[in-house]
Amino acid sequence: MRRTRIAAGVLLACIAGAALWNPFRWIGMDGLYWLWTSMLVVGIVVLAIASARKNALGAIGSFLLALMAIIVVHLAVLAAVFDEPGARATRVVDVSADGRFRLVVHDTSNIIDPVTALYIERGRGFFAKRTFLGCDNLDTGGGATIEPARFAGPDTVVVGNGRRTLTFDPHDVRAIDTLPADTCGPRLYTG
């Protein structure tokens, strides 16, 4: 029983750590930091209690901890199934010639510092990959505008009426060039 608890704690902590780190930039894991953090905390607590020599919680405490772990895991599954990645205030502005990539604009004009961000996306659903190309603070008014944006080649994007040309790695879906940092503050939008 103790080994099962240790394995459950390690599994929860590893899943949460991977989701928070998100090395493959899967869209489905973005924006759920509260869920992954709570899963990490539950995993560490389960691991710490299971590693103790005596069962410090007793039967009721163990039941409540197991119930909390089950609830967090179910919330993660529900969030992955029912959350439509990228559906929040985003729109596709162009599709590459081969149809593999989409230029996506994320609009946050309903907040205090309105920002428009530009991404390249490949795939659909939870495991789609996305890379950040840059953003524009709509309050400044003097920066380069992101729209219109379009694909100019298999690894090239033209932004803002041809004023800027950005390249990306189509294999790893990583930005090689991004918009200058002065178009929106570095702490304003993390991408």
C-alpha positions in Angstrom: 0.0 0.0 0.0 2.8 2.4 0.8 4.5 1.8 -2.6 1.2 2.5 -4.3 0.9 5.8 -2.5 4.5 6.7 -3.3 3.9 5.8 -7.0 0.7 7.9 -7.0 2.5 10.9 -5.5 5.4 10.6 -8.0 3.0 10.2 -10.9 0.8 13.2 -9.9 3.9 15.4 -9.3 5.5 14.3 -12.6 2.4 14.9 -14.7 1.9 18.4 -13.1 5.6 19.3 -13.5 5.6 18.3 -17.2 2.3 20.3 -17.7 3.7 23.4 -16.1 7.0 23.1 -18.0 5.2 22.2 -21.3 8.3 21.3 -23.3 6.3 20.5 -26.5 4.2 23.7 -26.2 0.9 21.8 -26.4 -1.9 24.3 -26.5 -4.1 22.2 -24.3 -1.8 22.6 -21.3 -1.7 26.4 -21.5 -3.9 28.5 -19.3 -4.6 25.8 -16.7 -1.8 26.7 -14.3 -4.2 26.6 -11.3 -5.0 23.0 -12.1 -1.4 21.9 -12.7 -0.2 23.7 -9.6 -2.9 22.0 -7.4 -2.0 18.7 -8.9 1.7 19.3 -8.1 0.8 20.2 -4.5 -1.4 17.1 -4.1 1.3 14.9 -5.5 3.9 16.3 -3.2 1.6 16.0 -0.2 0.8 12.4 -1.1 4.5 11.6 -1.6 5.5 13.2 1.7 2.8 11.4 3.7 3.5 8.1 2.0 7.2 8.4 2.7 6.6 8.9 6.4 7.2 5.8 8.6 3.8 6.0 10.3 0.5 6.9 8.8 0.2 10.4 10.3 -3.3 11.0 8.9 -5.2 8.0 10.0 -8.0 6.4 8.0 -10.1 9.6 7.6 -7.1 11.7 6.6 -6.0 9.1 4.1 -9.5 8.9 2.7 -9.7 12.7 2.3 -6.3 12.9 0.7 -7.2 10.2 -1.8 -10.5 11.9 -2.5 -8.6 15.2 -3.1 -6.2 13.5 -5.5 -9.0 11.8 -7.4 -10.9 15.2 -7.7 -7.8 16.9 -9.1 -7.1 14.1 -11.6 -10.7 14.2 -12.7 -10.6 18.0 -13.1 -7.5 17.6 -15.3 -9.2 15.1 -17.5 -12.4 17.2 -17.8 -10.3 20.3 -18.6 -8.4 18.4 -21.3 -11.6 17.0 -22.8 -13.9 20.0 -22.6 -11.5 23.0 -23.0 -11.3 24.1 -26.6 -7.6 25.1 -26.9 -7.1 28.4 -28.5 -10.8 29.2 -28.7 -10.6 32.1 -26.3 -10.5 35.4 -28.2 -8.5 33.9 -31.1 -9.0 33.9 -34.8 -7.1 32.4 -37.8 -5.9 35.1 -40.2 -4.1 32.9 -42.7 -3.3 29.3 -43.5 -0.1 28.1 -45.1 -0.1 26.9 -48.7 0.3 23.2 -47.6 -2.4 23.6 -44.9 -0.2 22.5 -42.0 0.2 25.9 -40.3 -2.2 28.6 -39.3 -1.4 32.2 -38.3 -3.5 32.9 -35.2 -4.2 36.3 -33.7 -5.0 36.4 -30.0 -6.9 39.5 -29.0 -7.0 40.7 -25.4 -8.7 44.1 -26.1 -11.2 43.5 -23.3 -8.6 44.0 -20.6 -6.9 47.2 -19.2 -3.8 46.9 -21.5 -5.2 45.7 -24.9 -2.7 43.5 -26.7 -2.9 41.7 -30.0 -0.5 38.7 -30.2 0.5 36.7 -33.3 1.2 32.9 -33.2 1.9 30.1 -35.6 -0.1 26.9 -34.9 0.3 23.4 -36.2 -2.3 20.7 -35.6 -5.6 20.9 -33.8 -6.8 20.0 -30.3 -5.0 19.4 -27.1 -1.7 18.4 -28.7 -1.5 21.2 -31.2 1.8 23.2 -31.1 2.0 27.0 -31.0 4.9 29.4 -31.2 4.8 33.1 -30.3 5.9 35.6 -33.0 5.2 38.9 -31.2 2.6 41.3 -30.0 1.4 44.8 -30.3 0.1 47.0 -27.5 -2.9 48.7 -28.8 -2.7 51.6 -26.3 0.6 52.9 -27.6 -0.8 53.5 -31.1 2.7 54.1 -32.5 3.9 50.6 -32.9 3.8 48.4 -35.9 0.4 46.7 -36.3 0.3 42.9 -36.5 -2.5 42.8 -39.0 -2.6 42.0 -41.8 -0.4 39.0 -41.5 0.1 36.3 -44.1 2.4 33.4 -45.1 4.9 34.4 -47.7 6.6 31.0 -48.0 6.9 27.6 -46.2 8.9 29.2 -43.3 8.2 32.9 -43.7 5.5 35.3 -42.4 4.9 38.8 -43.5 3.5 41.1 -40.8 1.8 44.5 -41.1 1.5 45.3 -44.8 4.9 43.9 -45.6 6.8 46.0 -43.1 8.3 43.0 -41.2 9.3 39.5 -42.4 9.6 36.8 -39.8 11.0 33.3 -40.2 10.2 30.2 -38.2 11.4 26.6 -38.1 8.6 24.5 -39.6 9.9 21.2 -38.2 9.9 22.2 -34.5 7.4 25.0 -34.8 9.7 27.5 -33.2 10.1 31.2 -34.0 13.5 32.2 -35.5 12.6 35.9 -35.8 10.1 37.7 -33.6 8.6 41.2 -33.6 10.8 43.7 -31.7 10.2 43.9 -28.0 9.3 47.6 -28.1 6.0 46.8 -29.9 4.6 45.6 -26.6 6.3 45.6 -23.2 8.1 42.4 -22.2 6.1 42.0 -19.0 2.8 43.0 -20.7 2.4 39.8 -22.6 4.3 36.6 -22.1 3.2 34.7 -25.2 
